[in-house]
Amino acid sequence: MCGIVGYIGRHQAAPIILEGLERLEYRGYDSAGMAVFNGEKIQITKSIGRLKVLEELTHGGSTMQGVVGIGHTRWATHGVPSNENAHPHFNAEETITVVHNGIIENYLPLKEKMISKGYTFVSDTDTEVLAHLIDYYYKGNPLEAITKVMHRVQGSYALGILFADHPDEIFAVRKDSPLIVGQNEDGCFIASDVPAILKYTRKVYFIENQEVVRLRADHMHFYTVDEEEITKEAVTIDWDADAAEKGGYEHFMLKEMYEQPKTVTDTLMPRIKDNDIVIEELGMTDEEIQAIRKIHIVACGSAYHTGVTAKYIIEGIARIPVEVDVASEFRYRNPILEQGDMIVVISQSGETADTLAALRGTQKMGHKVLGIVNVVGSSIAREADNVMYTWAGPEIAVATTKAYSAQLIALYLLAMKFGKARGTLQAPAFCNMLEDLKRLPAQIEMLLSNKNRIQRFANRYIGAKDVFFIGRGIDYAISLEGSLKLKEISYIHSEAYAAGELKHGTISLIEQGTLVAAVATQDALFQKTLSNMVEVKARGAFVLAVTNEGNTEIEKAADYVIYIPRTNPYFTNSLAIIPLQLFGYYVAVGKGCDVDKPRNLAKSVTVE
Ligand code: F6R
């Protein structure tokens, strides 16, 4: 969960690397460093803290002169954030240096072996072992040394490597951590993710597992781990470069919340044709859909929360049993998968280590996997048997908003398609639901326009200690996400409970003034949730309610009400989540938190 960038070409490398790292700070930001070949030797500058510190230290890169370099922004795994543990890491002679994203699982035995051979270590990282191992195998041929190391290390890695005696080359390799390379007329680039180099080139190559790249200023060569040269096809990235910029908003998170109407439209509309739902990338006939025995949904964090929502919807509409698992549990629990089971993994980044491992494990058991993925060309997108993209564009803020909304849409579409194919969703209801789906973007826009009211309410809660979110059915799934949004960016403790479960223990935590956010959008469960609200209010809670327009009865039990427009009950998550995202955001802003980069978190969780 770190970011790496490299450049070799006609321009000064350091400013380009700093700019690229800034775009990758969402991957980690506890320390940063750069290595540049200055004509004589490799010069390294690194520092604990945000990239800003490195920028200041190097005067925007001007203290590191040279046209070839690599850089790194770190999210600590092995060893605390410190100058010593920051990358790049050197060999003893300072002639080989490495930046690394990933984890070397067998670094301890390797480290012991290297120590027994007289190598000394200055950091606690797993990465330093790579610099020494490459040194150990290096006899003048970088490719040979690198591939030898690749055969000996276990774990995940994307690496950028510089050799002082090959100053006109950068080497990069990948296994299970993302890596792209790009080229323009002035040079070649390596990066963990496209936004880092989008300003310079749209022509990129996705590096596959166990591949090596040798970059020179004017060309690149690709090799297998057995040193055989291979050819690769470039991919042209057609993202709008502005999509990766803040565009006048105070934070990426706010900008991305405001992009939700577009995200929903982009994910929805290309799949509605002639009043029907067409998901070509699903690769399933109606007969195959009819034969589904069970669906297993596997994901992490917010993506898991969309899976919880989907369980209620798919079971409700298509009458197919659905199991939803957190990927880190699924991969180790020896799940029972049978003939006719469908496996769906959901991931914004497409790089989440546990979700990727769950996908691979499932495939090993002989089952096909559908990936619902946002990042085009990511590992999950490439390895899933079928991919349904959520067209949310690049999401930079660590806390997901627009990708979450797009995932919901993809899941609604699947549920409706399955319901129609299996005859459990009849034509009139199907058509009404399609109309409700098409109205969602405008309704989300309307909810976003109420941001000032939510901001005023949020300001009252910046000192809150505990917050509880309650709801039943889909409202419980919404509560899970509302609670996560608040806690991850504001650092206020919050929990989500199925509303009926609160009285089985947690209600003892309710004190005078404790905020309880009750979500009550499911008409069939409205009275039940209302009773739970009365219970907490009677114990001193301040009750914030989110409910459908017209449900004014709720005012009996709530202290503050946010009404959402009417839609099909299965789609209320898309609307109710908007005020809850805004609430979390404004509480965090009010507390002065670093909203886009909350402490201890990273956007792309490539470690398990
Ligand atoms: C929370 C959040 C995370 C991610 C989770 C999975 O706001 O963003 O909980 O949802 O880390 O990430 P992806 O979707 O990239 O697999």
Boltz pocket constraint, residues with backbone or C-beta under 6 A from the ligand:
constraints:
  - pocket:
      binder: B
      contacts: [[A, 300], [A, 301], [A, 302], [A, 303], [A, 304], [A, 346], [A, 347], [A, 348], [A, 349], [A, 350], [A, 351], [A, 352], [A, 355], [A, 398], [A, 399], [A, 400], [A, 484], [A, 488], [A, 602], [A, 603], [A, 604], [A, 605]]
      max_distance: 6.0
